[in-house]
Each structure stands twice: as C-alpha cells, then as structure tokens.
Amino acid sequence: MRWDILLAVSQHTDVRLPKVAEAVTAAAAGTPMPQELQDHLAAVVQA
C-alpha cells in the first residue's frame, strides 16, 4: 500500500498514521477495519 494513501486517510479522519497502518494490517489478517477508516480508504483509492 502506498504511504500517500495512508496519509490521506489519516488526515481526513484525524487518526494518527500509525493507527491507520495498524488497522490496515489488522484488516489484512482478518480483523474488521473501523467503518470510518474503511469509508475514507475506499474514497481515497477511488479518487
């Protein structure tokens, strides 16, 4: 995953970058990502 995508999600959700990266990593391992982060991640990837 590109860092600019993680950074954009972090800035738009006011969640610190390490927490966003942790959520993405956990989601890859099967833990559901918080809905707010998931929504913003989808929007950034589609842009």
mmCIF file as gemmi writes it, N, C-alpha and C atoms, coordinates in Angstrom:
data_model
loop_
_atom_site.group_PDB
_atom_site.id
_atom_site.type_symbol
_atom_site.label_atom_id
_atom_site.label_alt_id
_atom_site.label_comp_id
_atom_site.label_asym_id
_atom_site.label_entity_id
_atom_site.label_seq_id
_atom_site.pdbx_PDB_ins_code
_atom_site.Cartn_x
_atom_site.Cartn_y
_atom_site.Cartn_z
_atom_site.occupancy
_atom_site.B_iso_or_equiv
_atom_site.pdbx_formal_charge
_atom_site.auth_seq_id
_atom_site.auth_asym_id
_atom_site.pdbx_PDB_model_num
ATOM 1 N N . MET Axp A 1 ? 0.853 -1.176 0 1 0 ? 1 A 1
ATOM 2 C CA . MET Axp A 1 ? 0 0 0 1 0 ? 1 A 1
ATOM 3 C C . MET Axp A 1 ? 0.892 1.229 0 1 0 ? 1 A 1
ATOM 4 N N . ARG Axp A 2 ? 0.476 2.232 -0.72 1 0 ? 2 A 1
ATOM 5 C CA . ARG Axp A 2 ? 1.254 3.466 -0.806 1 0 ? 2 A 1
ATOM 6 C C . ARG Axp A 2 ? 1.031 4.317 0.435 1 0 ? 2 A 1
ATOM 7 N N . TRP Axp A 3 ? 2.117 4.946 0.874 1 0 ? 3 A 1
ATOM 8 C CA . TRP Axp A 3 ? 2.057 5.775 2.079 1 0 ? 3 A 1
ATOM 9 C C . TRP Axp A 3 ? 1.186 7.001 1.878 1 0 ? 3 A 1
ATOM 10 N N . ASP Axp A 4 ? 1.113 7.531 0.651 1 0 ? 4 A 1
ATOM 11 C CA . ASP Axp A 4 ? 0.289 8.713 0.427 1 0 ? 4 A 1
ATOM 12 C C . ASP Axp A 4 ? -1.187 8.404 0.658 1 0 ? 4 A 1
ATOM 13 N N . ILE Axp A 5 ? -1.596 7.179 0.395 1 0 ? 5 A 1
ATOM 14 C CA . ILE Axp A 5 ? -2.982 6.783 0.653 1 0 ? 5 A 1
ATOM 15 C C . ILE Axp A 5 ? -3.233 6.717 2.157 1 0 ? 5 A 1
ATOM 16 N N . LEU Axp A 6 ? -2.307 6.098 2.876 1 0 ? 6 A 1
ATOM 17 C CA . LEU Axp A 6 ? -2.451 6.036 4.336 1 0 ? 6 A 1
ATOM 18 C C . LEU Axp A 6 ? -2.448 7.434 4.941 1 0 ? 6 A 1
ATOM 19 N N . LEU Axp A 7 ? -1.589 8.303 4.423 1 0 ? 7 A 1
ATOM 20 C CA . LEU Axp A 7 ? -1.51 9.674 4.925 1 0 ? 7 A 1
ATOM 21 C C . LEU Axp A 7 ? -2.818 10.419 4.679 1 0 ? 7 A 1
ATOM 22 N N . ALA Axp A 8 ? -3.401 10.271 3.499 1 0 ? 8 A 1
ATOM 23 C CA . ALA Axp A 8 ? -4.667 10.942 3.189 1 0 ? 8 A 1
ATOM 24 C C . ALA Axp A 8 ? -5.78 10.463 4.12 1 0 ? 8 A 1
ATOM 25 N N . VAL Axp A 9 ? -5.849 9.16 4.357 1 0 ? 9 A 1
ATOM 26 C CA . VAL Axp A 9 ? -6.862 8.628 5.277 1 0 ? 9 A 1
ATOM 27 C C . VAL Axp A 9 ? -6.636 9.187 6.671 1 0 ? 9 A 1
ATOM 28 N N . SER Axp A 10 ? -5.395 9.233 7.094 1 0 ? 10 A 1
ATOM 29 C CA . SER Axp A 10 ? -5.06 9.768 8.414 1 0 ? 10 A 1
ATOM 30 C C . SER Axp A 10 ? -5.509 11.218 8.55 1 0 ? 10 A 1
ATOM 31 N N . GLN Axp A 11 ? -5.225 12.013 7.542 1 0 ? 11 A 1
ATOM 32 C CA . GLN Axp A 11 ? -5.57 13.433 7.596 1 0 ? 11 A 1
ATOM 33 C C . GLN Axp A 11 ? -7.079 13.655 7.562 1 0 ? 11 A 1
ATOM 34 N N . HIS Axp A 12 ? -7.803 12.855 6.791 1 0 ? 12 A 1
ATOM 35 C CA . HIS Axp A 12 ? -9.248 13.054 6.655 1 0 ? 12 A 1
ATOM 36 C C . HIS Axp A 12 ? -10.042 12.504 7.83 1 0 ? 12 A 1
ATOM 37 N N . THR Axp A 13 ? -9.439 11.611 8.596 1 0 ? 13 A 1
ATOM 38 C CA . THR Axp A 13 ? -10.153 11.013 9.728 1 0 ? 13 A 1
ATOM 39 C C . THR Axp A 13 ? -9.644 11.502 11.072 1 0 ? 13 A 1
ATOM 40 N N . ASP Axp A 14 ? -8.564 12.266 11.068 1 0 ? 14 A 1
ATOM 41 C CA . ASP Axp A 14 ? -7.929 12.742 12.299 1 0 ? 14 A 1
ATOM 42 C C . ASP Axp A 14 ? -7.485 11.57 13.174 1 0 ? 14 A 1
ATOM 43 N N . VAL Axp A 15 ? -7.062 10.498 12.501 1 0 ? 15 A 1
ATOM 44 C CA . VAL Axp A 15 ? -6.497 9.326 13.172 1 0 ? 15 A 1
ATOM 45 C C . VAL Axp A 15 ? -5.016 9.31 12.82 1 0 ? 15 A 1
ATOM 46 N N . ARG Axp A 16 ? -4.176 9.125 13.803 1 0 ? 16 A 1
ATOM 47 C CA . ARG Axp A 16 ? -2.729 9.155 13.57 1 0 ? 16 A 1
ATOM 48 C C . ARG Axp A 16 ? -2.315 8.056 12.59 1 0 ? 16 A 1
ATOM 49 N N . LEU Axp A 17 ? -1.331 8.384 11.759 1 0 ? 17 A 1
ATOM 50 C CA . LEU Axp A 17 ? -0.873 7.49 10.701 1 0 ? 17 A 1
ATOM 51 C C . LEU Axp A 17 ? -0.535 6.078 11.2 1 0 ? 17 A 1
ATOM 52 N N . PRO Axp A 18 ? 0.173 5.923 12.32 1 0 ? 18 A 1
ATOM 53 C CA . PRO Axp A 18 ? 0.465 4.553 12.785 1 0 ? 18 A 1
ATOM 54 C C . PRO Axp A 18 ? -0.801 3.744 13.087 1 0 ? 18 A 1
ATOM 55 N N . LYS Axp A 19 ? -1.846 4.407 13.567 1 0 ? 19 A 1
ATOM 56 C CA . LYS Axp A 19 ? -3.103 3.709 13.862 1 0 ? 19 A 1
ATOM 57 C C . LYS Axp A 19 ? -3.802 3.285 12.57 1 0 ? 19 A 1
ATOM 58 N N . VAL Axp A 20 ? -3.716 4.135 11.536 1 0 ? 20 A 1
ATOM 59 C CA . VAL Axp A 20 ? -4.296 3.772 10.239 1 0 ? 20 A 1
ATOM 60 C C . VAL Axp A 20 ? -3.556 2.558 9.679 1 0 ? 20 A 1
ATOM 61 N N . ALA Axp A 21 ? -2.227 2.599 9.715 1 0 ? 21 A 1
ATOM 62 C CA . ALA Axp A 21 ? -1.428 1.476 9.218 1 0 ? 21 A 1
ATOM 63 C C . ALA Axp A 21 ? -1.729 0.203 10.006 1 0 ? 21 A 1
ATOM 64 N N . GLU Axp A 22 ? -1.889 0.335 11.306 1 0 ? 22 A 1
ATOM 65 C CA . GLU Axp A 22 ? -2.218 -0.815 12.154 1 0 ? 22 A 1
ATOM 66 C C . GLU Axp A 22 ? -3.574 -1.401 11.769 1 0 ? 22 A 1
ATOM 67 N N . ALA Axp A 23 ? -4.552 -0.537 11.502 1 0 ? 23 A 1
ATOM 68 C CA . ALA Axp A 23 ? -5.889 -1.004 11.129 1 0 ? 23 A 1
ATOM 69 C C . ALA Axp A 23 ? -5.863 -1.724 9.785 1 0 ? 23 A 1
ATOM 70 N N . VAL Axp A 24 ? -5.088 -1.207 8.833 1 0 ? 24 A 1
ATOM 71 C CA . VAL Axp A 24 ? -4.982 -1.846 7.517 1 0 ? 24 A 1
ATOM 72 C C . VAL Axp A 24 ? -4.307 -3.212 7.654 1 0 ? 24 A 1
ATOM 73 N N . THR Axp A 25 ? -3.247 -3.268 8.432 1 0 ? 25 A 1
ATOM 74 C CA . THR Axp A 25 ? -2.536 -4.528 8.649 1 0 ? 25 A 1
ATOM 75 C C . THR Axp A 25 ? -3.437 -5.545 9.341 1 0 ? 25 A 1
ATOM 76 N N . ALA Axp A 26 ? -4.163 -5.102 10.344 1 0 ? 26 A 1
ATOM 77 C CA . ALA Axp A 26 ? -5.079 -5.998 11.056 1 0 ? 26 A 1
ATOM 78 C C . ALA Axp A 26 ? -6.191 -6.486 10.127 1 0 ? 26 A 1
ATOM 79 N N . ALA Axp A 27 ? -6.668 -5.603 9.248 1 0 ? 27 A 1
ATOM 80 C CA . ALA Axp A 27 ? -7.72 -5.991 8.306 1 0 ? 27 A 1
ATOM 81 C C . ALA Axp A 27 ? -7.212 -7.069 7.348 1 0 ? 27 A 1
ATOM 82 N N . ALA Axp A 28 ? -5.955 -6.964 6.956 1 0 ? 28 A 1
ATOM 83 C CA . ALA Axp A 28 ? -5.373 -7.988 6.082 1 0 ? 28 A 1
ATOM 84 C C . ALA Axp A 28 ? -5.304 -9.342 6.781 1 0 ? 28 A 1
ATOM 85 N N . ALA Axp A 29 ? -5.24 -9.31 8.101 1 0 ? 29 A 1
ATOM 86 C CA . ALA Axp A 29 ? -5.186 -10.544 8.886 1 0 ? 29 A 1
ATOM 87 C C . ALA Axp A 29 ? -6.578 -11.033 9.295 1 0 ? 29 A 1
ATOM 88 N N . GLY Axp A 30 ? -7.623 -10.294 8.889 1 0 ? 30 A 1
ATOM 89 C CA . GLY Axp A 30 ? -8.983 -10.748 9.148 1 0 ? 30 A 1
ATOM 90 C C . GLY Axp A 30 ? -9.774 -9.96 10.168 1 0 ? 30 A 1
ATOM 91 N N . THR Axp A 31 ? -9.148 -8.984 10.831 1 0 ? 31 A 1
ATOM 92 C CA . THR Axp A 31 ? -9.862 -8.154 11.797 1 0 ? 31 A 1
ATOM 93 C C . THR Axp A 31 ? -10.59 -7.038 11.047 1 0 ? 31 A 1
ATOM 94 N N . PRO Axp A 32 ? -11.885 -6.851 11.286 1 0 ? 32 A 1
ATOM 95 C CA . PRO Axp A 32 ? -12.606 -5.798 10.575 1 0 ? 32 A 1
ATOM 96 C C . PRO Axp A 32 ? -12.007 -4.411 10.842 1 0 ? 32 A 1
ATOM 97 N N . MET Axp A 33 ? -11.915 -3.623 9.79 1 0 ? 33 A 1
ATOM 98 C CA . MET Axp A 33 ? -11.422 -2.251 9.908 1 0 ? 33 A 1
ATOM 99 C C . MET Axp A 33 ? -12.572 -1.369 10.393 1 0 ? 33 A 1
ATOM 100 N N . PRO Axp A 34 ? -12.293 -0.392 11.263 1 0 ? 34 A 1
ATOM 101 C CA . PRO Axp A 34 ? -13.351 0.531 11.672 1 0 ? 34 A 1
ATOM 102 C C . PRO Axp A 34 ? -14.025 1.15 10.437 1 0 ? 34 A 1
ATOM 103 N N . GLN Axp A 35 ? -15.325 1.258 10.483 1 0 ? 35 A 1
ATOM 104 C CA . GLN Axp A 35 ? -16.094 1.71 9.317 1 0 ? 35 A 1
ATOM 105 C C . GLN Axp A 35 ? -15.634 3.069 8.803 1 0 ? 35 A 1
ATOM 106 N N . GLU Axp A 36 ? -15.345 4.001 9.701 1 0 ? 36 A 1
ATOM 107 C CA . GLU Axp A 36 ? -14.906 5.337 9.279 1 0 ? 36 A 1
ATOM 108 C C . GLU Axp A 36 ? -13.627 5.245 8.447 1 0 ? 36 A 1
ATOM 109 N N . LEU Axp A 37 ? -12.675 4.454 8.905 1 0 ? 37 A 1
ATOM 110 C CA . LEU Axp A 37 ? -11.429 4.291 8.149 1 0 ? 37 A 1
ATOM 111 C C . LEU Axp A 37 ? -11.689 3.582 6.828 1 0 ? 37 A 1
ATOM 112 N N . GLN Axp A 38 ? -12.529 2.579 6.852 1 0 ? 38 A 1
ATOM 113 C CA . GLN Axp A 38 ? -12.856 1.839 5.633 1 0 ? 38 A 1
ATOM 114 C C . GLN Axp A 38 ? -13.492 2.758 4.593 1 0 ? 38 A 1
ATOM 115 N N . ASP Axp A 39 ? -14.417 3.608 5.013 1 0 ? 39 A 1
ATOM 116 C CA . ASP Axp A 39 ? -15.081 4.535 4.093 1 0 ? 39 A 1
ATOM 117 C C . ASP Axp A 39 ? -14.083 5.505 3.472 1 0 ? 39 A 1
ATOM 118 N N . HIS Axp A 40 ? -13.213 6.072 4.296 1 0 ? 40 A 1
ATOM 119 C CA . HIS Axp A 40 ? -12.236 7.037 3.787 1 0 ? 40 A 1
ATOM 120 C C . HIS Axp A 40 ? -11.193 6.355 2.906 1 0 ? 40 A 1
ATOM 121 N N . LEU Axp A 41 ? -10.787 5.162 3.264 1 0 ? 41 A 1
ATOM 122 C CA . LEU Axp A 41 ? -9.825 4.425 2.448 1 0 ? 41 A 1
ATOM 123 C C . LEU Axp A 41 ? -10.416 4.152 1.068 1 0 ? 41 A 1
ATOM 124 N N . ALA Axp A 42 ? -11.652 3.723 1.019 1 0 ? 42 A 1
ATOM 125 C CA . ALA Axp A 42 ? -12.31 3.458 -0.264 1 0 ? 42 A 1
ATOM 126 C C . ALA Axp A 42 ? -12.393 4.73 -1.105 1 0 ? 42 A 1
ATOM 127 N N . ALA Axp A 43 ? -12.724 5.852 -0.472 1 0 ? 43 A 1
ATOM 128 C CA . ALA Axp A 43 ? -12.836 7.119 -1.202 1 0 ? 43 A 1
ATOM 129 C C . ALA Axp A 43 ? -11.488 7.563 -1.764 1 0 ? 43 A 1
ATOM 130 N N . VAL Axp A 44 ? -10.429 7.413 -0.979 1 0 ? 44 A 1
ATOM 131 C CA . VAL Axp A 44 ? -9.096 7.832 -1.431 1 0 ? 44 A 1
ATOM 132 C C . VAL Axp A 44 ? -8.615 6.938 -2.568 1 0 ? 44 A 1
ATOM 133 N N . VAL Axp A 45 ? -8.855 5.646 -2.47 1 0 ? 45 A 1
ATOM 134 C CA . VAL Axp A 45 ? -8.405 4.722 -3.513 1 0 ? 45 A 1
ATOM 135 C C . VAL Axp A 45 ? -9.15 4.98 -4.819 1 0 ? 45 A 1
ATOM 136 N N . GLN Axp A 46 ? -10.425 5.343 -4.742 1 0 ? 46 A 1
ATOM 137 C CA . GLN Axp A 46 ? -11.229 5.6 -5.939 1 0 ? 46 A 1
ATOM 138 C C . GLN Axp A 46 ? -10.896 6.93 -6.591 1 0 ? 46 A 1
ATOM 139 N N . ALA Axp A 47 ? -10.317 7.859 -5.833 1 0 ? 47 A 1
ATOM 140 C CA . ALA Axp A 47 ? -10.038 9.209 -6.361 1 0 ? 47 A 1
ATOM 141 C C . ALA Axp A 47 ? -8.918 9.219 -7.364 1 0 ? 47 A 1
